[in-house]
Amino acid sequence: MHAEQVTEPVDRERDRAPLRWYVRLVLRYAGRGPYLEAAGDGRLLRRLAEYGPASGVASSPAIAARVRAEAPGCPVLPLAEVPSGSFRCLVAINALGRTDDPERDRSDVREWRRVLVPGGRAVVLVPDAAGRGARLAGEVEADAGSSGRSHADWLRLFADAGLSVHREGSDGLSRGPYGRIPTWLDPRTLPARVQQRFGSLFLNPGEGENSVFVLERPG
């Protein structure tokens, strides 16, 4: 039986903080564009465009229209139509592991390598099925809508696609609630908040809900 969940007030700051963290990770570990943002809703793309040329990826015309509305002036196109070797940085937050089709994920990662310049980097966040967040949430909830891959599984997938790991870590316990304790009172969420505030990546793999990688296309 899962621990009883509590109802929390809407916390808009909690939703904004990860977006700021993603941007700061990109600036710290990948530099200033041009950026390609994969499978987002346009909010992160709009923020990246403040620091350099930024384009988005969309899987359908309807999604592309929504992304363009959120990030005016940013080109949005299917991944297969992105020119090879045209981006210094790719940002993929929750772009992988959303289906049970492993070949789709492998295909996308190979495409990421193709569109990056030699030495270009990808900042990637993916679900960690073996992480602490999944254990706290419970096995059934953790597996819902995810590929069930662990941090080690993702490492093998990226290596098979020809991408090396420049840095790896975890987002920490960033969401919640984890049982009966409200998130804003739970001391277990403090490391994630500190990591976000510093705009860095220092939590070890497995310490949160998602794995975070800075990948590099070898030169």
N, C-alpha and C positions, 0 to 999 in steps of 0.2 A: 504494500500500500504506500502510495506517495505521501509525502508530508503535505499538510494542508497549506494551500496557497493563500496569500493575502491580497486584497485589492488596494492598489496604490493610486494616489492622485496623479493626474497627467503632469509629467515633468519635461517640459520642452527643452530645458537646459541639458537634460540627459541625452536627448536626441541630437542637440547641436554639438556637444562635446566630442563625440566620435568623429564627426565631419571635420572639425578643426584638427583633431589628432591625425587623421589620414593625410590632410594637406601638409601638416608639419613633418610627418614621416617622409612624404614625397620630397619636400624641400631638403630635408636633412640627408637622405640616403640616395636621392636620384638627381637633385638639382632642378634647373629651370628649363624644362620642356625642350622641344614640343612634346605635349602629353597626349596619350590616347587613353580614354576612360572606358572600360568595358562593362556593359550590362548595368549601368546605373540609371537613376531616374532624372538626372540632370542637375541635381543639387551640388554634388561633388564636382561635376564638370564645370559648372559656373564658377566655383571657387578656384579651381585650377587655372581657369582662363585669366584670373587676376595676376598670375605669375608668368605666363607664357602662352604661346599658341596651344590651343587645346581642342581636340576632336573627340567625338563619342561614337560608340558602337551600339547598334540596335538591331534586333533580330526580325523586326517587322516594320512596315510603314507607320502603323499606329503608334508603336512604341517610339519610333524616331520622331514623330510629331510631338509627342509629349515631352521628350527630352529637349527638343529645339525650343519649345515654349518655356521650359525652365531655364535653359541656357542659351539665350538669344545670341545669334552670331557665330555659334560654334557648329562646325560641320558635323553631321551625324550620318553614318553609313554602315552597311553590313560589314562584318569583319573580313569576309572574303574579298571585299573590294578595296581594302586598305592597301596602299602600295607597299611593297617590300622595302625593308630598311629605311623607313621614313620617320621613326619616332625614337627619341632618346629615353622616354619613360612611358611605361604602360601601368595603369592603375586598375586593379581588379578586386573590388570589394564584394564578397559574396557572389562572385560570378561563376564559381565552380561548386560542385557538390550539391546542386539543387535538384538533381534528378538521379535516378538509378542507372543511368546510361554512362558507363565508364568510358566508352569510346568517344562520346561527345566531349567529355572533359579533356581527353588526350588530344583530340583534334583541335580544340580551342587553344591548348597550351602550345602545340606545334605552330599554330598560326601566330601566337604571341611572339614566339622566337623569330618567325619570318618577318614581322613588321618592325622589330627592334633593330636599331643599328648595332654593329659590333661594339661591345662595351656598354650597350644600353641596358637599362634595368627595369624590372617589374616589381611593383609593390602589391602584394597579394594577400588577401585574407580569406581563409577557408575554414569550414567547420572541422573541429577536432573531435571525432567520435570517442576518443580515449582520454580526453582531457577532463580536468576537474569539474568544469561546468556541466559536462554531460553526465558525470557520476552524480552530481548533486541534483540535477533535474530528474534523474531516473531514466532507466534504459529505454522505456517506451517513448517518452517525450523526446529524448535526445535523438532517437533514430527517425522521428517523423520528418519527412521532407528532406532528408540528407542522404549522402552517399554512404555514410558509415565508415569513411576513411579516417585513419589515425594520422598523426603528424608524420610518422615514419612512412606511411603509405603515400602521402603527398610528396615526401622527399624523393621516393622512387619514381613517381610519375614525372616530376620536374626533371630529374636526371635523365630519364628515358627520352625526354623531349629535347635534350641538349642545353638545358639551362643550369647554371651553377648557382649555388646558394652563397650570397654575400653576407646575409644576416638572417637569423631565424629566432622566433620567440612566440609569445602569446599575448592576446589582448587582456588576459586576466578575467576575473569575475566581473564582467562589465554590465550585466543586465539585471537578472534577478526578477522577483524575489526568490531566495533559496530557502524554502520552507516558511516558517512562521515569522521570521524577522523581516521587517520592511527594509528594502534595499538601502535607503539612505541612513539606516541605523546599523547596518551589517558591517562589522569591521573587516570582513573578508573581501569587501569590494574596494577597500582603500588603496591597495597596490595598483589596481587598474586606474583609479582616478588620478593617482600621483603620476603614473606613466603617461596618461593623456595630458596632464598639465605640463609636463616637461617636454612633450612632443618627441619622445624617444621610444626605444624598444629594448627594455631590459628585463622583462619577465620571461622566465624560462619556458620552453615548450611544455605543454601539458598543464600549465597553471590556470588556464581559463576555459573559455567556451570555444574559442577559435585559435587557429594557428596563423601566424603572420610571417611572411617570407619577403625578403628583398632578394630577388633573383637577378642574374646577369647573363646576358648573351656573351659568350666568350668572344674576344676580338680575333 
